[in-house]
Amino acid sequence: MHRYTFQRLLSRSVVHSAAIVICFFWTLPTAGILISSFREARAIRTSGWWTALAHPFNLTQWSLKNYGDVIMADGLGNAFINSVMVTIPATVIPITIAAFAAYAFAWMRFPGRDLWFALLIGLMVVPLQMALIPLLRLYTTLDLNGTFLGIWLAHAGFGLPLATFLLYGYIAQLPRDLIESAAIDGASHFRTFTSLVLPLSLPAIASFGIFQFLWVWNDLLVSLVFLGTSPDVTVVTSRLAALVGSKGQDWHLLTAGAFVSMVIPLIVFFALQRYFVRGLLAGSVKG
C-alpha cells in the first residue's frame, strides 16, 4: 500500500515538474518580448534582453518610448477600429452557419448526408493559400476586393470546416431522449435547435469563438490579400508591419505593438474563459 502511494506521488511529481518546465520554456520568448518592449532601440540592438535582468532596478534602462511611438502612430487608432469591424463579423458568421450545419449533420436525415459531411471535413486539409489567388480573381470580378464584406466571407469560408467539425462532435453527443422528446412535443427542428441545442452547446461555441477571434485578429496574410494597405481599411497587423519599416529597421516597435494589440484578445479570452475548458473537452466523452 505504501509502495503504491509512493509511486503515485512520484508520478504526480514528475508530471508537475514536466508541466513547470514546459510552461517555463513556453513563456520565455514572451517574457523576452515584454522586457524588450521597455528597452530603447539602441539597447536592444547592442545586447540581449536577458542582460536587463542583471540590474532590474536600474530605472535608466527602462523606457516607455516604444509604447508611446506605437500608440501615437498615425493611423493606428483607425486600424484598431477596422480590426474590430473585421473580427467580430468574421467570428459570428462562421459560428452561426456551423452551428446550424452541425445540428443538421447530427440530428437530421437527408440524402447524401454522410458524403456532404466527408467533403466538408476534407476541406480542413486544404491549405488556405491555395484558395487565395482563385478567390482574389473572383473578388475582382464581383468588385469585393478591398471591402469588409469580402474579408468577412473569406474568413467565414476558411473557418467553417473546423467550426462544423468541432460543433458536430459536441452536438452529436447530446442525449437522444432530449431531442426525441422535443419532436414528440411538436417542436420543429428550428425550435429544437434554438431552444435546446444552442443553449446546451454554448461551451463549444464559446471555445471555438475564442480560437476564431484570435485567428482573425492576428491574421496578416488574408487581410493583405483581400483588404490591402489602404488607410481606410487597414487592420492592426498590417499597420504594425508598416511601422516596422520596409527593411525591418524599426522592429523594436513591434515588441511594444505586440502587447498593445493583445489588449482586446485578452479581454475576449477572460470574458469566455469559464467556457474554455468545457469547450476543449466537447464531444470527447459521452454525457
Backbone as numpy.savetxt, mean C-alpha at the origin, in Angstrom:
# Nx Ny Nz CAx CAy CAz Cx Cy Cz
8.94 -33.95 32.54 8.11 -32.75 32.54 8.98 -31.50 32.54
10.01 -31.53 33.40 10.90 -30.37 33.47 11.70 -30.23 32.18
12.07 -31.37 31.58 12.81 -31.33 30.33 11.97 -30.71 29.22
10.70 -31.08 29.18 9.79 -30.52 28.17 9.62 -29.02 28.36
9.49 -28.59 29.63 9.34 -27.17 29.91 10.59 -26.40 29.50
11.77 -26.99 29.80 13.03 -26.34 29.42 13.14 -26.23 27.91
12.79 -27.28 27.17 12.85 -27.23 25.71 11.88 -26.20 25.15
10.74 -26.10 25.76 9.75 -25.13 25.31 10.25 -23.71 25.53
10.84 -23.45 26.71 11.37 -22.12 26.99 12.53 -21.79 26.06
13.38 -22.80 25.80 14.51 -22.58 24.90 14.04 -22.26 23.50
13.00 -22.99 23.06 12.47 -22.75 21.72 11.89 -21.34 21.61
11.16 -20.91 22.63 10.59 -19.58 22.62 11.68 -18.51 22.65
12.76 -18.77 23.40 13.86 -17.81 23.47 14.54 -17.66 22.11
14.71 -18.78 21.41 15.33 -18.74 20.09 14.46 -17.95 19.11
13.14 -18.19 19.17 12.22 -17.49 18.28 12.23 -16.01 18.58
12.19 -15.64 19.87 12.19 -14.23 20.24 13.50 -13.55 19.84
14.62 -14.25 20.04 15.92 -13.68 19.67 16.01 -13.47 18.16
15.51 -14.46 17.40 15.53 -14.34 15.94 14.65 -13.18 15.49
13.49 -13.01 16.13 12.59 -11.91 15.77 13.24 -10.56 16.06
13.95 -10.47 17.20 14.62 -9.21 17.55 15.71 -8.89 16.55
16.49 -9.90 16.16 17.57 -9.68 15.19 17.00 -9.24 13.84
15.92 -9.89 13.40 15.31 -9.53 12.11 14.76 -8.11 12.16
14.09 -7.76 13.26 13.56 -6.39 13.39 14.68 -5.35 13.40
15.80 -5.71 14.02 16.92 -4.77 14.08 17.46 -4.48 12.68
17.74 -5.53 11.91 18.27 -5.32 10.57 17.22 -4.74 9.62
15.93 -5.01 9.90 14.86 -4.46 9.06 14.74 -2.95 9.26
14.90 -2.50 10.50 14.71 -1.07 10.80 16.01 -0.27 10.68
17.15 -0.94 10.52 18.43 -0.24 10.44 18.50 0.76 9.28
18.08 0.38 8.05 18.11 1.39 6.97 17.20 2.58 7.24
16.02 2.31 7.84 15.11 3.42 8.16 15.74 4.35 9.19
16.43 3.78 10.17 17.10 4.62 11.16 18.19 5.46 10.50
18.90 4.87 9.55 19.93 5.62 8.84 19.36 6.78 8.05
18.22 6.55 7.40 17.58 7.63 6.64 17.09 8.72 7.58
16.53 8.33 8.73 16.03 9.30 9.69 17.16 10.18 10.22
18.27 9.56 10.57 19.41 10.34 11.07 19.96 11.26 9.98
20.05 10.73 8.75 20.57 11.54 7.64 19.67 12.73 7.34
18.38 12.59 7.60 17.46 13.68 7.29 17.70 14.90 8.17
18.38 14.72 9.30 18.67 15.84 10.19 20.12 16.34 10.05
20.84 15.81 9.07 22.23 16.22 8.85 22.32 17.11 7.62
23.32 17.96 7.60 23.52 18.83 6.45 24.09 18.05 5.28
23.93 18.62 4.09 24.35 17.92 2.87 25.84 17.60 2.88
26.65 18.52 3.35 28.10 18.29 3.37 28.46 17.15 4.30
27.82 17.10 5.47 28.11 16.02 6.41 27.69 14.66 5.85
26.60 14.63 5.13 26.12 13.38 4.54 27.11 12.88 3.48
27.68 13.81 2.72 28.59 13.41 1.64 29.96 12.98 2.16
30.37 13.49 3.30 31.73 13.25 3.78 31.83 12.16 4.85
30.71 11.75 5.43 30.77 10.74 6.49 29.47 9.94 6.53
29.58 8.75 7.10 28.41 7.89 7.23 27.48 8.37 8.32
26.22 7.96 8.22 25.24 8.43 9.20 25.54 7.95 10.60
26.21 6.80 10.72 26.50 6.23 12.04 27.51 7.07 12.81
28.28 7.90 12.11 29.25 8.74 12.82 28.57 9.79 13.68
27.34 10.14 13.34 26.60 11.12 14.14 26.25 10.56 15.52
26.25 9.24 15.67 25.91 8.64 16.95 27.06 8.69 17.94
28.26 9.01 17.45 29.40 9.10 18.36 29.22 10.25 19.35
28.61 11.34 18.88 28.33 12.50 19.76 26.89 12.94 19.52
25.94 12.16 19.99 24.52 12.44 19.68 24.00 13.74 20.27
24.64 14.25 21.33 24.14 15.46 21.99 24.85 16.72 21.49
25.66 16.56 20.46 26.30 17.72 19.83 25.30 18.34 18.86
24.62 19.38 19.31 23.52 19.96 18.55 23.97 20.64 17.27
25.26 20.93 17.14 25.73 21.61 15.93 25.67 20.72 14.69
25.62 19.41 14.90 25.59 18.50 13.75 24.17 18.18 13.29
23.19 18.66 14.03 21.80 18.41 13.65 21.19 19.68 13.06
20.33 19.49 12.08 19.71 20.64 11.42 18.36 20.25 10.85
17.46 21.22 10.79 16.14 21.03 10.19 16.08 21.61 8.78
17.24 21.95 8.23 17.27 22.60 6.93 16.67 21.73 5.83
16.97 20.42 5.87 16.44 19.52 4.83 14.91 19.52 4.84
14.32 19.46 6.05 12.87 19.47 6.15 12.30 20.82 5.70
13.00 21.88 6.05 12.53 23.19 5.61 12.56 23.33 4.09
13.64 22.83 3.46 13.73 22.91 2.00 12.65 22.07 1.33
12.34 20.92 1.92 11.33 20.05 1.32 9.93 20.63 1.49
9.61 21.07 2.71 8.26 21.57 2.98 7.99 22.86 2.22
9.01 23.70 2.11 8.82 24.99 1.44 9.05 24.90 -0.07
9.31 23.70 -0.58 9.57 23.55 -2.01 8.33 23.96 -2.81
8.56 24.61 -3.90 7.47 25.07 -4.75 6.74 23.89 -5.36
5.43 23.86 -5.19 4.61 22.82 -5.80 4.40 21.58 -4.96
5.07 21.47 -3.80 4.92 20.25 -3.00 3.53 20.17 -2.38
3.00 21.31 -1.93 1.66 21.29 -1.34 0.61 20.84 -2.33
0.69 21.33 -3.55 -0.24 20.90 -4.60 -0.04 19.43 -4.92
1.23 18.97 -4.85 1.51 17.55 -5.11 0.87 16.66 -4.05
0.85 17.12 -2.80 0.19 16.36 -1.74 -1.31 16.23 -2.03
-1.91 17.33 -2.43 -3.34 17.30 -2.75 -3.61 16.36 -3.92
-2.76 16.41 -4.93 -2.92 15.51 -6.08 -2.76 14.05 -5.67
-1.82 13.78 -4.77 -1.63 12.40 -4.32 -2.87 11.88 -3.59
-3.46 12.74 -2.78 -4.69 12.35 -2.08 -5.81 12.11 -3.08
-5.93 12.98 -4.08 -6.97 12.84 -5.10 -6.78 11.59 -5.94
-5.54 11.16 -6.10 -5.26 9.93 -6.85 -5.47 8.70 -5.98
-4.97 8.75 -4.76 -4.90 7.55 -3.93 -6.25 7.10 -3.41
-7.08 8.01 -2.94 -8.37 7.60 -2.35 -9.27 6.91 -3.38
-9.55 7.50 -4.55 -10.37 6.76 -5.53 -9.69 5.50 -6.03
-8.36 5.53 -6.20 -7.65 4.35 -6.68 -7.62 3.23 -5.65
-7.98 3.53 -4.42 -8.12 2.51 -3.38 -9.56 2.03 -3.27
-10.50 2.96 -3.31 -11.91 2.62 -3.13 -12.46 1.85 -4.34
-12.10 2.27 -5.55 -12.67 1.64 -6.76 -12.35 0.15 -6.84
-11.07 -0.28 -6.75 -10.81 -1.72 -6.86 -11.37 -2.53 -5.70
-11.39 -1.95 -4.49 -11.94 -2.69 -3.35 -13.43 -2.91 -3.54
-14.14 -1.89 -4.00 -15.59 -2.02 -4.21 -15.90 -3.07 -5.27
-15.24 -2.99 -6.41 -15.49 -3.96 -7.48 -15.06 -5.36 -7.05
-13.91 -5.46 -6.37 -13.41 -6.77 -5.95 -14.32 -7.42 -4.92
-14.91 -6.63 -4.03 -15.82 -7.19 -3.03 -17.05 -7.80 -3.69
-17.64 -7.10 -4.66 -18.78 -7.66 -5.39 -18.35 -8.92 -6.15
-17.19 -8.86 -6.82 -16.73 -10.00 -7.60 -16.43 -11.21 -6.71
-15.81 -10.96 -5.55 -15.49 -12.06 -4.64 -16.75 -12.75 -4.13
-17.77 -11.96 -3.82 -19.04 -12.56 -3.39 -19.66 -13.38 -4.51
-19.61 -12.87 -5.74 -20.19 -13.60 -6.86 -19.46 -14.91 -7.08
-18.15 -14.91 -7.04 -17.38 -16.14 -7.24 -17.59 -17.13 -6.09
-17.84 -16.62 -4.89 -17.96 -17.50 -3.73 -19.35 -18.08 -3.57
-20.43 -17.31 -3.83 -21.77 -17.73 -3.45 -22.80 -17.71 -4.58
-22.42 -17.28 -5.75 -23.36 -17.29 -6.86 -22.94 -18.33 -7.89
-23.93 -18.90 -8.55 -23.68 -19.92 -9.57 -24.01 -19.34 -10.94
-23.02 -19.34 -11.83 -23.24 -18.85 -13.19 -22.29 -19.59 -14.12
-22.60 -19.67 -15.39 -21.78 -20.43 -16.34 -20.36 -19.87 -16.43
-19.39 -20.78 -16.41 -18.00 -20.39 -16.56 -17.39 -19.73 -15.34
-17.99 -19.95 -14.17 -17.51 -19.27 -12.98 -16.06 -19.66 -12.67
-15.75 -20.94 -12.68 -14.40 -21.39 -12.35 -13.39 -20.90 -13.39
-13.80 -20.90 -14.66 -12.89 -20.44 -15.71 -12.58 -18.95 -15.56
-13.62 -18.15 -15.32 -13.41 -16.72 -15.15 -12.55 -16.42 -13.93
-12.76 -17.20 -12.87 -11.95 -16.99 -11.66 -10.49 -17.36 -11.91
-10.26 -18.45 -12.64 -8.89 -18.85 -12.97 -8.20 -17.80 -13.85
-8.94 -17.25 -14.81 -8.36 -16.21 -15.66 -8.04 -14.95 -14.86
-8.92 -14.61 -13.93 -8.68 -13.44 -13.10 -7.45 -13.62 -12.23
-7.31 -14.77 -11.61 -6.15 -15.03 -10.76 -4.89 -15.11 -11.60
-5.02 -15.61 -12.85 -3.86 -15.68 -13.72 -3.27 -14.32 -14.05
-4.09 -13.28 -13.97 -3.60 -11.93 -14.23 -2.62 -11.45 -13.16
-2.60 -12.13 -12.00 -1.69 -11.73 -10.94 -0.23 -11.94 -11.32
0.04 -12.88 -12.23 1.42 -13.18 -12.61 1.91 -12.31 -13.76
1.03 -11.49 -14.31 1.41 -10.63 -15.43 2.01 -9.34 -14.88
3.27 -9.02 -15.18 3.87 -7.77 -14.69 3.14 -6.56 -15.25
2.90 -5.59 -14.40 2.18 -4.40 -14.86 2.96 -3.64 -15.92
4.29 -3.81 -15.96 5.09 -3.11 -16.96 4.71 -3.53 -18.38
4.20 -4.77 -18.53 3.81 -5.24 -19.86 2.58 -4.51 -20.37
1.78 -3.95 -19.46 0.54 -3.30 -19.87 0.69 -1.80 -20.05
1.84 -1.24 -19.70 1.98 0.21 -19.73 1.88 0.79 -21.14
2.63 0.23 -22.08 2.63 0.78 -23.44 1.28 0.57 -24.13
0.69 -0.65 -24.12 -0.64 -0.79 -24.74 -1.69 0.10 -24.11
-1.65 0.21 -22.78 -2.63 1.04 -22.09 -2.40 2.52 -22.39
-1.15 2.91 -22.51 -0.85 4.30 -22.84 -1.35 4.65 -24.24
-1.23 3.73 -25.19 -1.75 3.96 -26.53 -3.27 4.09 -26.50
-3.92 3.24 -25.72 -5.37 3.32 -25.60 -5.79 4.64 -24.97
-5.08 5.07 -23.93 -5.39 6.32 -23.26 -5.20 7.51 -24.21
-4.17 7.44 -25.05 -3.95 8.52 -26.01 -5.11 8.61 -27.00
-5.63 7.46 -27.41 -6.77 7.45 -28.33 -8.02 8.00 -27.67
-8.23 7.64 -26.39 -9.43 8.08 -25.66 -9.25 9.42 -24.96
-8.08 10.03 -25.11 -7.78 11.31 -24.49 -7.87 11.23 -22.96
-7.39 10.12 -22.40 -7.36 9.94 -20.95 -5.98 10.14 -20.36
-4.98 10.24 -21.22 -3.62 10.42 -20.72 -3.47 11.78 -20.04
-2.86 11.78 -18.85 -2.68 13.02 -18.10 -3.88 13.42 -17.29
-4.85 12.51 -17.10 -6.05 12.81 -16.33 -6.11 11.91 -15.10
-6.81 12.38 -14.08 -6.97 11.58 -12.87 -7.81 10.33 -13.16
-8.81 10.44 -14.02 -9.63 9.28 -14.35 -8.77 8.16 -14.94
-7.82 8.53 -15.78 -6.97 7.52 -16.39 -6.15 6.75 -15.37
-5.55 7.46 -14.42 -4.72 6.76 -13.44 -5.57 6.01 -12.43
-6.80 6.51 -12.16 -7.71 5.75 -11.30 -8.01 4.39 -11.91
-8.35 4.38 -13.19 -8.67 3.14 -13.87 -7.46 2.23 -13.96
-6.28 2.81 -14.17 -5.06 2.01 -14.27 -4.77 1.30 -12.95
-4.79 2.04 -11.85 -4.54 1.43 -10.55 -5.63 0.43 -10.18
-6.86 0.73 -10.56 -7.95 -0.20 -10.28 -7.74 -1.51 -11.02
-7.35 -1.43 -12.29 -7.11 -2.63 -13.07 -5.95 -3.44 -12.55
-4.87 -2.77 -12.14 -3.70 -3.48 -11.64 -3.97 -4.11 -10.27
-4.85 -3.51 -9.48 -5.09 -4.03 -8.14 -6.24 -5.01 -8.02
-7.08 -5.11 -9.05 -8.27 -5.95 -8.96 -7.98 -7.44 -8.76
-7.05 -8.06 -9.51 -6.83 -9.50 -9.32 -6.46 -9.87 -7.89
-5.49 -9.17 -7.32 -5.09 -9.48 -5.95 -6.21 -9.19 -4.97
-6.92 -8.09 -5.15 -8.01 -7.75 -4.24 -9.10 -8.81 -4.28
-9.47 -9.26 -5.48 -10.51 -10.28 -5.61 -10.08 -11.58 -4.98
-8.83 -11.96 -5.18 -8.31 -13.21 -4.61 -8.34 -13.18 -3.09
-7.86 -12.09 -2.49 -7.83 -12.00 -1.03 -9.23 -11.96 -0.43
-10.12 -11.18 -1.03 -11.47 -11.08 -0.49 -12.25 -12.37 -0.71
-11.99 -13.06 -1.81 -12.63 -14.35 -2.05 -12.25 -15.35 -0.96
-10.97 -15.38 -0.59 -10.54 -16.30 0.46 -11.26 -16.07 1.77
-11.64 -14.84 2.05 -12.35 -14.53 3.30 -13.85 -14.78 3.16
-14.44 -14.26 2.09 -15.89 -14.37 1.92 -16.32 -15.81 1.73
-15.51 -16.61 1.06 -15.87 -18.01 0.83 -15.89 -18.82 2.11
-15.21 -18.35 3.17 -15.16 -19.07 4.43 -16.26 -18.64 5.41
-17.11 -17.72 5.00 -18.22 -17.34 5.86 -19.19 -18.51 6.01
-19.86 -18.65 7.15 -20.77 -19.79 7.37 -21.84 -19.88 6.28
-21.96 -21.07 5.68 -22.97 -21.27 4.64 -24.38 -21.10 5.20
-24.58 -21.50 6.46 -25.90 -21.38 7.06 -26.37 -19.93 7.08
-25.44 -19.01 7.26 -25.79 -17.60 7.30 -26.32 -17.13 5.95
-25.64 -17.53 4.89 -26.05 -17.13 3.54 -27.37 -17.80 3.16
-27.51 -19.07 3.52 -28.75 -19.78 3.19 -29.93 -19.24 3.98
-29.70 -18.86 5.22 -30.79 -18.29 6.02 -31.28 -16.98 5.42
-30.35 -16.18 4.92 -30.75 -14.93 4.27 -31.56 -15.20 3.01
-31.16 -16.23 2.25 -31.91 -16.57 1.03 -33.30 -17.08 1.36
-33.42 -17.88 2.45 -34.73 -18.40 2.86 -35.65 -17.26 3.28
-35.08 -16.24 3.91 -35.87 -15.08 4.34 -36.24 -14.17 3.18
-35.81 -14.52 1.99 -36.19 -13.74 0.81 -35.22 -12.63 0.43
-34.05 -12.60 1.04 -33.08 -11.56 0.72 -32.44 -11.84 -0.62
-32.28 -10.82 -1.41 -31.60 -10.95 -2.69 -30.10 -11.03 -2.46
-29.36 -11.36 -3.52 -27.91 -11.41 -3.38 -27.36 -10.04 -3.00
-27.92 -9.00 -3.57 -27.43 -7.65 -3.25 -27.69 -7.32 -1.78
-28.87 -7.67 -1.28 -29.20 -7.41 0.13 -28.32 -8.25 1.05
-28.10 -9.50 0.67 -27.24 -10.36 1.48 -25.83 -9.81 1.54
-25.34 -9.33 0.40 -23.97 -8.81 0.35 -23.84 -7.54 1.19
-24.75 -6.61 1.02 -24.62 -5.33 1.70 -24.93 -5.41 3.19
-25.85 -6.28 3.58 -26.29 -6.34 4.98 -25.51 -7.34 5.82
-25.02 -8.42 5.21 -24.34 -9.46 5.96 -22.86 -9.59 5.60
-22.60 -9.83 4.34 -21.23 -10.15 3.91 -20.30 -8.96 4.07
-20.74 -7.79 3.66 -19.87 -6.61 3.71 -19.45 -6.26 5.14
-20.36 -6.20 6.12 -19.90 -5.91 7.48 -18.97 -6.98 8.05
-19.24 -8.25 7.73 -18.40 -9.32 8.23 -17.03 -9.35 7.56
-16.94 -8.79 6.37 -15.68 -8.81 5.63 -14.84 -7.56 5.86
-15.24 -6.73 6.78 -14.53 -5.48 7.01 -13.05 -5.67 7.35
-12.65 -6.67 8.16 -11.21 -6.85 8.42 -10.41 -7.10 7.15
-10.91 -7.95 6.26 -10.19 -8.24 5.02 -10.16 -7.02 4.11
-11.27 -6.30 4.05 -11.33 -5.11 3.20 -10.37 -4.04 3.72
-10.35 -3.83 5.03 -9.45 -2.82 5.60 -7.99 -3.22 5.41
-7.70 -4.51 5.54 -6.33 -4.97 5.37 -5.83 -4.72 3.95
-6.64 -5.08 2.96 -6.22 -4.81 1.59 -6.21 -3.32 1.30
-7.12 -2.58 1.93 -7.14 -1.14 1.73 -5.83 -0.49 2.14
-5.22 -0.99 3.23 -3.93 -0.46 3.66 -2.87 -0.71 2.60
-2.82 -1.96 2.10 -1.82 -2.30 1.08 -2.02 -1.49 -0.19
-3.25 -1.37 -0.63 -3.52 -0.63 -1.87 -3.20 0.84 -1.70
-3.56 1.39 -0.54 -3.27 2.81 -0.29 -1.77 3.06 -0.32
-1.00 2.21 0.36 0.45 2.39 0.39 1.06 2.21 -0.99
0.53 1.24 -1.75 1.06 1.00 -3.09 0.83 2.21 -3.99
-0.37 2.75 -3.99 -0.69 3.88 -4.86 0.03 5.14 -4.38
0.07 5.38 -3.08 0.69 6.58 -2.55 2.20 6.60 -2.88
2.86 5.46 -2.80 4.30 5.41 -3.04 4.66 5.15 -4.50
3.67 5.04 -5.36 3.93 4.73 -6.76 4.58 5.91 -7.47
5.56 5.60 -8.31 6.20 6.61 -9.15 6.05 6.26 -10.63
6.23 4.98 -10.96 6.22 4.57 -12.37 4.89 4.84 -13.04
3.79 4.38 -12.44 2.47 4.53 -13.07 2.09 6.01 -13.16
2.41 6.77 -12.13 2.07 8.20 -12.17 2.87 8.93 -13.24
4.13 8.57 -13.43 4.92 9.21 -14.48 4.38 8.87 -15.87
3.94 7.63 -16.05 3.47 7.20 -17.37 2.13 7.82 -17.72
1.20 7.81 -16.78 -0.17 8.21 -17.10 -0.53 9.63 -16.67
0.27 10.24 -15.78 0.01 11.61 -15.37 1.08 12.58 -15.88
2.32 12.14 -15.88 3.39 13.03 -16.29 3.85 13.91 -15.14
4.57 14.96 -15.49 5.15 15.84 -14.47 4.59 17.25 -14.52
3.43 17.43 -15.12 2.80 18.74 -15.15 2.46 19.19 -13.73
2.73 20.44 -13.36 2.45 20.90 -11.99 0.99 20.73 -11.57
0.08 20.69 -12.53 -1.34 20.58 -12.19 -1.70 19.17 -11.71
-0.95 18.16 -12.14 -1.33 16.78 -11.82 -0.20 15.99 -11.18
0.97 16.56 -10.99 2.09 15.81 -10.43 1.79 15.39 -9.00
2.30 14.23 -8.60 2.07 13.69 -7.27 3.34 13.84 -6.44
3.26 13.43 -5.16 4.37 13.65 -4.23 5.64 12.94 -4.69
5.51 11.69 -5.11 6.70 10.94 -5.51 7.40 11.59 -6.70
6.63 12.07 -7.65 7.22 12.74 -8.81 7.88 14.05 -8.40
7.23 14.78 -7.51 7.79 16.06 -7.07 9.07 15.86 -6.28
9.12 14.84 -5.42 10.33 14.56 -4.66 11.46 14.13 -5.58
11.14 13.35 -6.60 12.16 12.97 -7.57 12.73 14.17 -8.29
11.87 15.16 -8.56 12.33 16.38 -9.21 13.22 17.20 -8.26
12.92 17.17 -6.96 13.73 17.91 -6.00 15.14 17.36 -5.90
15.29 16.05 -6.08 16.60 15.43 -5.97 17.52 15.92 -7.08
16.95 16.30 -8.21 17.74 16.79 -9.33 17.90 15.73 -10.40
18.20 16.18 -11.60 18.31 15.26 -12.73 19.48 14.30 -12.58
20.50 14.69 -11.83 21.68 13.84 -11.62 21.77 13.32 -10.20
20.73 13.53 -9.42 20.72 13.03 -8.04 21.64 13.80 -7.10
22.01 15.02 -7.47 22.96 15.78 -6.67 22.37 16.26 -5.35
21.07 16.35 -5.26 20.42 16.82 -4.03 19.68 15.68 -3.32
20.28 14.51 -3.33 19.57 13.35 -2.79 19.39 13.45 -1.28
20.14 14.36 -0.62 19.95 14.51 0.82 18.54 15.01 1.13
17.91 15.72 0.17 16.54 16.17 0.38 15.56 15.00 0.38
15.96 13.92 -0.27 15.07 12.77 -0.33 14.91 12.11 1.03
15.94 12.21 1.88 15.83 11.62 3.22 14.74 12.31 4.04
14.69 13.64 3.95 13.63 14.37 4.65 12.30 14.20 3.94
12.32 14.19 2.61 11.08 14.02 1.86 10.42 12.68 2.11
11.24 11.66 2.37 10.68 10.33 2.63 9.80 10.34 3.87
10.25 11.03 4.92 9.47 11.07 6.16 8.31 12.05 6.07
8.46 13.10 5.27 7.33 14.00 5.06 6.21 13.28 4.33
6.57 12.47 3.35 5.55 11.75 2.58 4.94 10.59 3.36
5.53 10.22 4.49 5.02 9.11 5.29 3.89 9.52 6.21
3.61 10.80 6.35 2.65 11.28 7.35 1.26 10.69 7.10
0.74 10.87 5.89 -0.61 10.41 5.58 -0.71 8.88 5.61
0.23 8.12 5.01 0.15 6.66 5.14 0.15 6.17 6.57
0.92 6.82 7.45 0.92 6.42 8.86 -0.42 6.68 9.51
-1.05 7.79 9.16 -2.38 8.07 9.70 -3.37 6.99 9.28
-3.33 6.61 8.01 -4.22 5.56 7.51 -3.94 4.24 8.19
-2.66 3.91 8.36 -2.32 2.62 8.98 -2.80 2.55 10.42
-2.52 3.58 11.21 -2.93 3.55 12.61 -4.45 3.60 12.77
-5.13 4.22 11.81 -6.59 4.26 11.87 -7.20 2.89 11.62
-6.52 2.05 10.82 -7.06 0.74 10.44 -6.27 -0.43 11.03
-5.35 -0.16 11.95 -4.47 -1.21 12.42 -5.21 -2.31 13.19
-6.33 -1.98 13.80 -7.07 -2.99 14.56 -7.62 -4.08 13.65
-7.81 -3.75 12.37 -8.28 -4.74 11.42 -7.14 -5.46 10.71
-5.92 -4.95 10.89 -4.82 -5.41 10.05 -4.48 -6.89 10.30
-4.30 -7.27 11.57 -3.92 -8.64 11.89 -5.03 -9.60 11.50
-6.28 -9.24 11.81 -7.41 -10.10 11.41 -7.50 -10.22 9.91
-7.20 -9.15 9.21 -7.25 -9.19 7.75 -6.16 -10.03 7.15
-4.97 -10.06 7.78 -3.88 -10.87 7.28 -4.20 -12.36 7.37
-4.99 -12.74 8.37 -5.36 -14.13 8.55 -6.67 -14.48 7.84
-7.20 -13.54 7.06 -8.48 -13.76 6.39 -8.41 -14.94 5.45
-9.31 -15.90 5.66 -9.40 -17.04 4.77 -8.40 -18.14 5.05
-7.49 -17.95 6.02 -6.48 -18.96 6.27 -7.03 -20.14 7.03
-8.07 -19.92 7.84 -8.73 -21.00 8.57 -10.24 -20.82 8.43
-10.92 -21.89 8.60 -12.38 -21.84 8.56 -12.90 -21.35 9.89
-13.84 -20.39 9.82 -14.39 -19.83 11.04 -15.89 -19.97 11.10
